[in-house]
Amino acid sequence: MKIKTLFLIIIMLATCQLMKSQPAGNNVTDLLLSAYSERSYSTEPVTDAQLDVILKCGIKAPSARNLQPWRFTVIQDESLMKEIVNNVVAGNVLIIISGRESQQVGSISEFDCGLAAESMFIAAHGLGLGARILGSPAGKVNAQKNTYGISEGYNAVVVLRIGNVDKTVDAVSAASKRNDFNDIVNFKK
C-alpha cells in the first residue's frame, strides 16, 4: 500500500513538473502561431481607436541603441492607397514605415523599421484585424515622397496594410504553406 501511494505521489509530481514546462493558452504565442498575411479584406473600416493602439505598439518596438529611427505615415485616402497598393478597399489603412536615410544597404535603421512593422502587424492581429507587410511598394513611395508626406531625410522601408478580414475566405486553405521545422532549425547540443 505504501509503495502504491509513493508511486502515485511521484507520478503526480512528475505530471505537475511536465505541465509547468508546457505553456498552455499563452495569448502571445497562440497569436503568433495562428497569424498569417491576409490578402482579402472587407470594406468595414478600421476604427480610430484600433489605429491608435496599432501605432502605439509600433512606437514601442525595440530599436538598436533606442534610436527609434522610424516615422509612420498613415494613408486613409482610398485613391492615394490605390496608387501604392492597387487592390486596397475602402476601410483599409496603409501605414508607411520610413527609416532615416543611410548610404549603407541593410542598415540598422531598416532592421529597426522591420521590427516596428512586425509589432504593428502583431497588434493588428491581436485586435482581430488582418495585416500584411509589403516591401515592394516602398519604391513607389520613395519616388514620390512629397505626395505621400514622407519626412525629410527618411525613406520608406515597408508598407503595412491593415483592414478587417473578408470572412468569406477560408483562412486555412488561403494561407501559404510554411516550411518544415526540421528544414529550418539546426540544433547543436
N, C-alpha and C positions, 0 to 999 in steps of 0.2 A: 504494500500500500504506500509506504513512504517513497519507494522508488518511483512509482507511478506519479505521485504528487510532485516529486522533484523533477521528473521528466516533463510534466505539464508546465511547471514554472519555467523551466529552461526554454521550452518551445514558445511560451508566451513572451518571454524576454527577447528572444531572438526575433520573433514576429514584430514586436514593438520597435526594435532597432531597425529592422528592414523597412518598416513603414515610415520611420523618421527620415530615412535616406531617400525615399521616393516622394518627390513633391507631388501633391495631389491638388488639382484645381488651381494652380498658380495662374492668375489672370494674365500676367505679362507673357509667360511662356506659351500659354494657350493661344493668346492673340498672335504671337509671332509665328507659331506653328500652323495657324489657320489662315493667316493673311495671304492675299495674292494681289496682283496688279490688275484691277478691273479694267475692262475695255468698254463695257456698255453701262450707260448711266441714264437715269430718268431726268425729267425736267423739274423735279421737286428741288427748290433752291436750298443751298447750304445757308444756314442761318448765320447772322452776325455773331451770335454767342458761340456757335461751333467754330467759326473762323477765328475768333478771338483766342479761344483755347488752343487751337492748332498753331497759331502764330507764336503764342507764349511758349509752347513746347519747343518750337524752333529756336527761339531766343535762348532757352535753357540748355540747348545742345552743348556737348563738350567741344572744346577747341584747344589747339596747341597753345600753350602759354596763356590761355584765356584771352586770346586776341580778339575773338568773336569777329572774324573778318568778313562777315556777310551783311547783305542788305536784302530785304524781301520786298518785292513789288507785287501787289495784289491786283490782278486784272479780273474784273467782273463784267466789263462791256463785251457783249456777245460778238460784235463784229471784230473787235481787237483780238479776242480769244481765237476766233476762226482764222486770223492771219497767222497765228502761232501754231495752233493745233486744229486741223481742218474738221475734225469730227466732234468738236465740243457741242454741247447742247445748252440751251438756256438753263440757268440754275447751277451750272458748273462754276468753279472758280479756278483760275490759274495763279500759282504763286511762282514768280521767277526768283530763284535764289542766285544772287550775284556775289562774287568774291572780289577782293582787291586785285587790281591788275598786277600781273607779275610777268617778268621776262622768262621765268622758269616754268617749263612744262611740267605738269604734275606737282605743282606747288602745294604746300601745306594748306594754303587758303582754299584750294579746290577740294582737298580732302575734307577740311572742316565744313565746307558748304554741303558736301555729301552727307556728313553727319547731321547737319541741321535738316536737310531734306528727309532723311530717314526718320528723324524724331517727329517731324510733322506727318509723315506717312503713317507712322505707328499711331500717332494721336488721332488722325482721321479715322483709322480703323477702330480704334478704341471708342470713338463716338458713334460707330455704326455706319460710317460713310465709306465710300470707295476712294482709292487713291492710286495714282500711277506716276512714277518718276520717269521723266523723259529727258534724254540727253541731247538728241539731235536738234530740237527746236532752239537751243541756245545760240546756234549760229545765226538763225534768222533774227533773233532778238538783238544780238550784238551788231548786226548790220544796220539796225535802226534803233539805236539806244534811246534817242530823244523821243521817238514815237511811243515807246513803252515806259518811259520815265526811269531809266536806269541811271543811278547816281554817277556823277563824275568820278573817274578813277576806278570804276568797277566794271566787270564783265559778267554776263550771265553764264552760269555754270550748268544749271539744270532747271527744268520747269516741272513743278508738281501740279498735277491735275487732281482736283477734288470734286466729288459730287455724290449724290445719292445713287445707289446702285439700282440698275434695272432688275427688278425682282423676277422678270420672266426668263432671265438667262440662268441656266443651270451652272452654278459656280464650280462644281466638281468637275464636270466634263469640259468646261471652258478654260480651266486653269492649265497652264503648261506643265508638263511632266518635269519633276525635279530629278537631278542626277542622283544616283545611288550613293548613300552614305559612305560605303566602303570604297567607292571610286574617288572620293574627295578627301577623306580623312586618313592620315597616316599616324600610327601610334609607335613611339619608340619608348619602351619601358626598360 
